[in-house]
Amino acid sequence: MSDAQVLLVYDTRFGHTFQVVQALERGLGRVAGVRPAHCFYADVTPDLLDRAHMVMIGGPTEGLSASSHIKRMFRHIGGFDLRGKYGFAFDTHPSGPLGGSAARYIEKELAAMGLRLLEPRRSAIIVGRPRDAAGTDRLALESGAEERFEALGEALGHELVAALAEHPPVRSGEPTAASA
């Protein structure tokens, strides 16, 4: 089999989710036989989904759920049958009990499309940082988040290689009759 293709799809408002994507991509890139690539949610195409062995989707949590952009993307791609492929959901959100979870929504949608989830969803927490020299409040990923997601990317890459060796892909991501 050629390299396992991993498509990391994301939405980001302030760049924090993209930082998580880059960390996952670095970790995946350390695994022999895995080729990661990222794609902004608006650029997802059926062809990209078809070529991917694993689809990882993440975005910021907004209004206790996924952003309207991610929800719109799922309405667009929701009719595709992605059985035989693997998936993973992640998000970014502020700390606290009212943070909600975009990843919960994303994970549910991935499962509905037939993807096998290799790991449960994960979140990166956004925290406030001290004001900078200009007196501006700043937000950032919590300390150690990038390192954790980089390690997670590497672990997911190894899991994907093992899963594909055990269950080689046999299906293409064609639209189902319901979406035609």
C-alpha atoms as an extended CHARMM CRD file, in Angstrom:
* protein
*
       180  EXT
         1         1  MET       CA              0.0000000000        0.0000000000        0.0000000000  PROA      1               0.0000000000
         2         2  SER       CA              1.1630000000        3.5390000000       -0.6750000000  PROA      2               0.0000000000
         3         3  ASP       CA              1.3600000000        6.1110000000        2.1070000000  PROA      3               0.0000000000
         4         4  ALA       CA             -1.7110000000        6.5530000000        4.2810000000  PROA      4               0.0000000000
         5         5  GLN       CA             -3.2530000000        9.9310000000        3.4490000000  PROA      5               0.0000000000
         6         6  VAL       CA             -4.5090000000       11.9660000000        6.4060000000  PROA      6               0.0000000000
         7         7  LEU       CA             -6.6500000000       15.0300000000        5.7430000000  PROA      7               0.0000000000
         8         8  LEU       CA             -6.8260000000       17.5630000000        8.5830000000  PROA      8               0.0000000000
         9         9  VAL       CA             -9.8250000000       19.8370000000        8.0340000000  PROA      9               0.0000000000
        10        10  TYR       CA            -10.2110000000       22.8740000000       10.2500000000  PROA      10              0.0000000000
        11        11  ASP       CA            -11.9770000000       26.1160000000       10.9930000000  PROA      11              0.0000000000
        12        12  THR       CA            -10.2710000000       28.7600000000       13.0950000000  PROA      12              0.0000000000
        13        13  ARG       CA            -11.2440000000       32.1890000000       14.2960000000  PROA      13              0.0000000000
        14        14  PHE       CA             -8.0900000000       33.4630000000       16.0210000000  PROA      14              0.0000000000
        15        15  GLY       CA             -5.5460000000       30.8570000000       14.8540000000  PROA      15              0.0000000000
        16        16  HSD       CA             -5.6190000000       28.5600000000       17.8880000000  PROA      16              0.0000000000
        17        17  THR       CA             -7.2370000000       25.6440000000       16.0620000000  PROA      17              0.0000000000
        18        18  PHE       CA             -4.6990000000       25.9930000000       13.2730000000  PROA      18              0.0000000000
        19        19  GLN       CA             -1.9290000000       25.7100000000       15.8900000000  PROA      19              0.0000000000
        20        20  VAL       CA             -3.4810000000       22.3760000000       16.9380000000  PROA      20              0.0000000000
        21        21  VAL       CA             -3.6190000000       21.2830000000       13.2800000000  PROA      21              0.0000000000
        22        22  GLN       CA              0.0680000000       22.0930000000       12.8580000000  PROA      22              0.0000000000
        23        23  ALA       CA              0.9520000000       20.1170000000       16.0100000000  PROA      23              0.0000000000
        24        24  LEU       CA             -1.0710000000       17.0970000000       14.8450000000  PROA      24              0.0000000000
        25        25  GLU       CA              0.5560000000       17.3700000000       11.4210000000  PROA      25              0.0000000000
        26        26  ARG       CA              4.0580000000       17.4020000000       12.9340000000  PROA      26              0.0000000000
        27        27  GLY       CA              3.2780000000       14.2820000000       14.9480000000  PROA      27              0.0000000000
        28        28  LEU       CA              1.6940000000       12.4640000000       12.0090000000  PROA      28              0.0000000000
        29        29  GLY       CA              4.6700000000       13.4020000000        9.8440000000  PROA      29              0.0000000000
        30        30  ARG       CA              7.0130000000       11.4960000000       12.1630000000  PROA      30              0.0000000000
        31        31  VAL       CA              5.2840000000        8.2110000000       11.3100000000  PROA      31              0.0000000000
        32        32  ALA       CA              6.6840000000        6.2770000000        8.3580000000  PROA      32              0.0000000000
        33        33  GLY       CA              4.0070000000        5.6150000000        5.7630000000  PROA      33              0.0000000000
        34        34  VAL       CA              1.7470000000        8.5150000000        6.7900000000  PROA      34              0.0000000000
        35        35  ARG       CA              1.3090000000       11.6430000000        4.6970000000  PROA      35              0.0000000000
        36        36  PRO       CA             -0.6650000000       14.4350000000        6.3980000000  PROA      36              0.0000000000
        37        37  ALA       CA             -2.1270000000       17.4840000000        4.6690000000  PROA      37              0.0000000000
        38        38  HSD       CA             -4.3540000000       20.2260000000        6.0350000000  PROA      38              0.0000000000
        39        39  CYS       CA             -7.3000000000       21.9530000000        4.4130000000  PROA      39              0.0000000000
        40        40  PHE       CA             -9.4360000000       24.9110000000        5.4870000000  PROA      40              0.0000000000
        41        41  TYR       CA            -13.0930000000       23.8540000000        5.8590000000  PROA      41              0.0000000000
        42        42  ALA       CA            -14.2170000000       25.9500000000        2.8580000000  PROA      42              0.0000000000
        43        43  ASP       CA            -11.7780000000       24.1020000000        0.5720000000  PROA      43              0.0000000000
        44        44  VAL       CA            -12.9740000000       20.5520000000        1.2940000000  PROA      44              0.0000000000
        45        45  THR       CA            -13.8830000000       18.6710000000       -1.8800000000  PROA      45              0.0000000000
        46        46  PRO       CA            -15.2510000000       15.1930000000       -2.5230000000  PROA      46              0.0000000000
        47        47  ASP       CA            -11.9390000000       14.3260000000       -4.1880000000  PROA      47              0.0000000000
        48        48  LEU       CA             -9.9410000000       15.2330000000       -1.0640000000  PROA      48              0.0000000000
        49        49  LEU       CA            -12.2510000000       13.1070000000        1.0890000000  PROA      49              0.0000000000
        50        50  ASP       CA            -12.0610000000       10.2350000000       -1.3790000000  PROA      50              0.0000000000
        51        51  ARG       CA             -8.2500000000       10.1590000000       -1.3570000000  PROA      51              0.0000000000
        52        52  ALA       CA             -7.9470000000       10.3160000000        2.4450000000  PROA      52              0.0000000000
        53        53  HSD       CA             -7.5930000000        7.1920000000        4.5530000000  PROA      53              0.0000000000
        54        54  MET       CA             -8.2600000000        9.2740000000        7.6590000000  PROA      54              0.0000000000
        55        55  VAL       CA            -10.1930000000       12.5140000000        8.0650000000  PROA      55              0.0000000000
        56        56  MET       CA             -9.4850000000       14.6340000000       11.1380000000  PROA      56              0.0000000000
        57        57  ILE       CA            -11.7800000000       17.6140000000       11.6650000000  PROA      57              0.0000000000
        58        58  GLY       CA            -11.5080000000       20.3600000000       14.2460000000  PROA      58              0.0000000000
        59        59  GLY       CA            -12.6740000000       23.8400000000       14.9790000000  PROA      59              0.0000000000
        60        60  PRO       CA            -13.3720000000       26.3860000000       17.6490000000  PROA      60              0.0000000000
        61        61  THR       CA            -16.2750000000       25.8750000000       19.9980000000  PROA      61              0.0000000000
        62        62  GLU       CA            -18.8440000000       28.5920000000       19.4800000000  PROA      62              0.0000000000
        63        63  GLY       CA            -22.1690000000       28.7480000000       21.2680000000  PROA      63              0.0000000000
        64        64  LEU       CA            -21.3410000000       25.4690000000       23.0800000000  PROA      64              0.0000000000
        65        65  SER       CA            -21.0680000000       23.5800000000       19.7550000000  PROA      65              0.0000000000
        66        66  ALA       CA            -19.2650000000       23.6260000000       16.4180000000  PROA      66              0.0000000000
        67        67  SER       CA            -18.9780000000       26.8500000000       14.4470000000  PROA      67              0.0000000000
        68        68  SER       CA            -21.5770000000       27.6310000000       11.8040000000  PROA      68              0.0000000000
        69        69  HSD       CA            -18.8180000000       27.0850000000        9.2130000000  PROA      69              0.0000000000
        70        70  ILE       CA            -18.1930000000       23.4960000000       10.3410000000  PROA      70              0.0000000000
        71        71  LYS       CA            -21.9250000000       22.7680000000       10.4890000000  PROA      71              0.0000000000
        72        72  ARG       CA            -22.3750000000       24.1350000000        6.9650000000  PROA      72              0.0000000000
        73        73  MET       CA            -19.4550000000       22.0070000000        5.7420000000  PROA      73              0.0000000000
        74        74  PHE       CA            -21.0780000000       18.8730000000        7.1910000000  PROA      74              0.0000000000
        75        75  ARG       CA            -24.3610000000       19.7300000000        5.4540000000  PROA      75              0.0000000000
        76        76  HSD       CA            -22.3550000000       19.9260000000        2.2130000000  PROA      76              0.0000000000
        77        77  ILE       CA            -20.3950000000       16.6760000000        2.6640000000  PROA      77              0.0000000000
        78        78  GLY       CA            -22.8600000000       14.8020000000        4.8790000000  PROA      78              0.0000000000
        79        79  GLY       CA            -24.2230000000       12.6580000000        2.0590000000  PROA      79              0.0000000000
        80        80  PHE       CA            -20.8690000000       11.0390000000        1.3780000000  PROA      80              0.0000000000
        81        81  ASP       CA            -20.3580000000        7.4550000000        2.4450000000  PROA      81              0.0000000000
        82        82  LEU       CA            -16.9490000000        7.3130000000        4.0870000000  PROA      82              0.0000000000
        83        83  ARG       CA            -17.1640000000        3.7830000000        5.4420000000  PROA      83              0.0000000000
        84        84  GLY       CA            -13.7970000000        2.0860000000        5.5630000000  PROA      84              0.0000000000
        85        85  LYS       CA            -12.0530000000        5.3280000000        6.4530000000  PROA      85              0.0000000000
        86        86  TYR       CA            -10.9270000000        6.5150000000        9.8550000000  PROA      86              0.0000000000
        87        87  GLY       CA            -11.7040000000        9.6980000000       11.7030000000  PROA      87              0.0000000000
        88        88  PHE       CA            -10.8220000000       11.8960000000       14.6360000000  PROA      88              0.0000000000
        89        89  ALA       CA            -12.4640000000       15.0260000000       16.0990000000  PROA      89              0.0000000000
        90        90  PHE       CA            -10.8500000000       17.8740000000       18.0100000000  PROA      90              0.0000000000
        91        91  ASP       CA            -11.6590000000       21.3990000000       19.0860000000  PROA      91              0.0000000000
        92        92  THR       CA            -10.4990000000       24.4630000000       20.9500000000  PROA      92              0.0000000000
        93        93  HSD       CA            -12.5220000000       26.1140000000       23.6680000000  PROA      93              0.0000000000
        94        94  PRO       CA            -12.1570000000       28.2940000000       26.7460000000  PROA      94              0.0000000000
        95        95  SER       CA            -11.6910000000       26.6130000000       30.0970000000  PROA      95              0.0000000000
        96        96  GLY       CA            -14.6330000000       26.2130000000       32.4140000000  PROA      96              0.0000000000
        97        97  PRO       CA            -17.8100000000       24.1800000000       32.6720000000  PROA      97              0.0000000000
        98        98  LEU       CA            -19.6830000000       26.3010000000       30.1210000000  PROA      98              0.0000000000
        99        99  GLY       CA            -17.0920000000       25.8700000000       27.3870000000  PROA      99              0.0000000000
       100       100  GLY       CA            -19.1030000000       23.3780000000       25.3670000000  PROA      100             0.0000000000
       101       101  SER       CA            -17.5240000000       21.1550000000       22.7210000000  PROA      101             0.0000000000
       102       102  ALA       CA            -17.3350000000       21.4860000000       18.9610000000  PROA      102             0.0000000000
       103       103  ALA       CA            -15.5770000000       18.1170000000       18.9460000000  PROA      103             0.0000000000
       104       104  ARG       CA            -18.6760000000       16.3790000000       20.3380000000  PROA      104             0.0000000000
       105       105  TYR       CA            -20.6790000000       17.6080000000       17.3350000000  PROA      105             0.0000000000
       106       106  ILE       CA            -17.8700000000       16.7670000000       14.8910000000  PROA      106             0.0000000000
       107       107  GLU       CA            -17.3940000000       13.2770000000       16.3190000000  PROA      107             0.0000000000
       108       108  LYS       CA            -21.1240000000       12.5430000000       15.9710000000  PROA      108             0.0000000000
       109       109  GLU       CA            -21.1210000000       13.7190000000       12.3380000000  PROA      109             0.0000000000
       110       110  LEU       CA            -18.0070000000       11.6830000000       11.4700000000  PROA      110             0.0000000000
       111       111  ALA       CA            -19.5670000000        8.5500000000       12.9470000000  PROA      111             0.0000000000
       112       112  ALA       CA            -22.7960000000        9.1910000000       11.0010000000  PROA      112             0.0000000000
       113       113  MET       CA            -20.7500000000        9.2910000000        7.7850000000  PROA      113             0.0000000000
       114       114  GLY       CA            -19.3610000000        5.8340000000        8.5730000000  PROA      114             0.0000000000
       115       115  LEU       CA            -15.8550000000        6.7390000000        9.7230000000  PROA      115             0.0000000000
       116       116  ARG       CA            -14.2700000000        4.5520000000       12.3780000000  PROA      116             0.0000000000
       117       117  LEU       CA            -12.9690000000        6.7610000000       15.1610000000  PROA      117             0.0000000000
       118       118  LEU       CA             -9.4760000000        5.7550000000       16.2450000000  PROA      118             0.0000000000
       119       119  GLU       CA             -9.5190000000        7.8230000000       19.4480000000  PROA      119             0.0000000000
       120       120  PRO       CA            -12.1530000000        9.7580000000       21.3680000000  PROA      120             0.0000000000
       121       121  ARG       CA            -12.3820000000       13.4790000000       20.6770000000  PROA      121             0.0000000000
       122       122  ARG       CA             -9.8730000000       15.8350000000       22.2730000000  PROA      122             0.0000000000
       123       123  SER       CA             -9.8970000000       19.4970000000       23.1930000000  PROA      123             0.0000000000
       124       124  ALA       CA             -7.2570000000       22.1720000000       23.4770000000  PROA      124             0.0000000000
       125       125  ILE       CA             -8.0470000000       24.7620000000       26.1090000000  PROA      125             0.0000000000
       126       126  ILE       CA             -7.7180000000       28.4820000000       25.4020000000  PROA      126             0.0000000000
       127       127  VAL       CA             -6.5120000000       30.5630000000       28.3360000000  PROA      127             0.0000000000
       128       128  GLY       CA             -5.9460000000       34.2450000000       28.9520000000  PROA      128             0.0000000000
       129       129  ARG       CA             -2.3900000000       35.5280000000       29.0240000000  PROA      129             0.0000000000
       130       130  PRO       CA             -1.1060000000       38.6290000000       30.7920000000  PROA      130             0.0000000000
       131       131  ARG       CA             -1.4770000000       41.8690000000       28.9180000000  PROA      131             0.0000000000
       132       132  ASP       CA              1.3070000000       42.5290000000       26.4430000000  PROA      132             0.0000000000
       133       133  ALA       CA              3.4560000000       45.6860000000       26.4130000000  PROA      133             0.0000000000
       134       134  ALA       CA              0.7000000000       47.6030000000       24.5960000000  PROA      134             0.0000000000
       135       135  GLY       CA             -1.8240000000       46.6340000000       27.2910000000  PROA      135             0.0000000000
       136       136  THR       CA             -3.7530000000       44.2300000000       25.0550000000  PROA      136             0.0000000000
       137       137  ASP       CA             -5.3170000000       41.1220000000       26.5860000000  PROA      137             0.0000000000
       138       138  ARG       CA             -4.1880000000       38.0050000000       24.7710000000  PROA      138             0.0000000000
       139       139  LEU       CA             -5.5550000000       34.4950000000       24.4650000000  PROA      139             0.0000000000
       140       140  ALA       CA             -3.3980000000       31.4350000000       23.8200000000  PROA      140             0.0000000000
       141       141  LEU       CA             -3.4200000000       27.6620000000       23.9420000000  PROA      141             0.0000000000
       142       142  GLU       CA             -2.8210000000       26.3620000000       27.4330000000  PROA      142             0.0000000000
       143       143  SER       CA              0.7660000000       25.4880000000       28.2450000000  PROA      143             0.0000000000
       144       144  GLY       CA              1.7780000000       22.1170000000       26.8110000000  PROA      144             0.0000000000
       145       145  ALA       CA             -1.2010000000       21.7990000000       24.4510000000  PROA      145             0.0000000000
       146       146  GLU       CA              0.8830000000       21.7930000000       21.2820000000  PROA      146             0.0000000000
       147       147  GLU       CA              3.2140000000       19.1330000000       22.6590000000  PROA      147             0.0000000000
       148       148  ARG       CA              0.2450000000       16.9470000000       23.6950000000  PROA      148             0.0000000000
       149       149  PHE       CA             -1.3480000000       17.2320000000       20.2700000000  PROA      149             0.0000000000
       150       150  GLU       CA              1.9470000000       16.5380000000       18.5400000000  PROA      150             0.0000000000
       151       151  ALA       CA              2.3020000000       13.3270000000       20.5810000000  PROA      151             0.0000000000
       152       152  LEU       CA             -1.3380000000       12.5050000000       19.8570000000  PROA      152             0.0000000000
       153       153  GLY       CA             -0.7240000000       12.9830000000       16.1280000000  PROA      153             0.0000000000
       154       154  GLU       CA              2.1560000000       10.5400000000       16.2530000000  PROA      154             0.0000000000
       155       155  ALA       CA              0.0610000000        8.0070000000       18.1960000000  PROA      155             0.0000000000
       156       156  LEU       CA             -2.8330000000        8.3700000000       15.7530000000  PROA      156             0.0000000000
       157       157  GLY       CA             -0.4320000000        7.8680000000       12.8450000000  PROA      157             0.0000000000
       158       158  HSD       CA              0.7840000000        4.5810000000       14.3140000000  PROA      158             0.0000000000
       159       159  GLU       CA             -2.8000000000        3.4870000000       15.0200000000  PROA      159             0.0000000000
       160       160  LEU       CA             -3.7900000000        4.3130000000       11.4510000000  PROA      160             0.0000000000
       161       161  VAL       CA             -0.9100000000        2.3320000000        9.9240000000  PROA      161             0.0000000000
       162       162  ALA       CA             -1.8120000000       -0.6730000000       12.1040000000  PROA      162             0.0000000000
       163       163  ALA       CA             -5.5380000000       -0.3790000000       11.3090000000  PROA      163             0.0000000000
       164       164  LEU       CA             -4.9170000000       -0.1620000000        7.5640000000  PROA      164             0.0000000000
       165       165  ALA       CA             -2.6220000000       -3.1920000000        7.7160000000  PROA      165             0.0000000000
       166       166  GLU       CA             -5.3950000000       -5.1500000000        9.4290000000  PROA      166             0.0000000000
       167       167  HSD       CA             -8.2780000000       -3.7530000000        7.3240000000  PROA      167             0.0000000000
       168       168  PRO       CA             -7.0560000000       -2.4860000000        3.9390000000  PROA      168             0.0000000000
       169       169  PRO       CA             -9.3320000000        0.1260000000        2.3230000000  PROA      169             0.0000000000
       170       170  VAL       CA            -11.8470000000       -1.2550000000       -0.1750000000  PROA      170             0.0000000000
       171       171  ARG       CA            -14.3970000000        1.5270000000       -0.6950000000  PROA      171             0.0000000000
       172       172  SER       CA            -14.3560000000        4.9150000000       -2.3030000000  PROA      172             0.0000000000
       173       173  GLY       CA            -16.1320000000        7.9340000000       -0.7930000000  PROA      173             0.0000000000
       174       174  GLU       CA            -18.9410000000        8.1850000000       -3.3210000000  PROA      174             0.0000000000
       175       175  PRO       CA            -22.2110000000        9.9670000000       -2.6740000000  PROA      175             0.0000000000
       176       176  THR       CA            -24.9300000000        7.7420000000       -1.2930000000  PROA      176             0.0000000000
       177       177  ALA       CA            -28.2580000000        7.4020000000       -3.0670000000  PROA      177             0.0000000000
       178       178  ALA       CA            -29.7840000000        9.7280000000       -0.4530000000  PROA      178             0.0000000000
       179       179  SER       CA            -27.5100000000       12.5970000000       -1.5050000000  PROA      179             0.0000000000
       180       180  ALA       CA            -27.8310000000       12.1140000000       -5.2640000000  PROA      180             0.0000000000
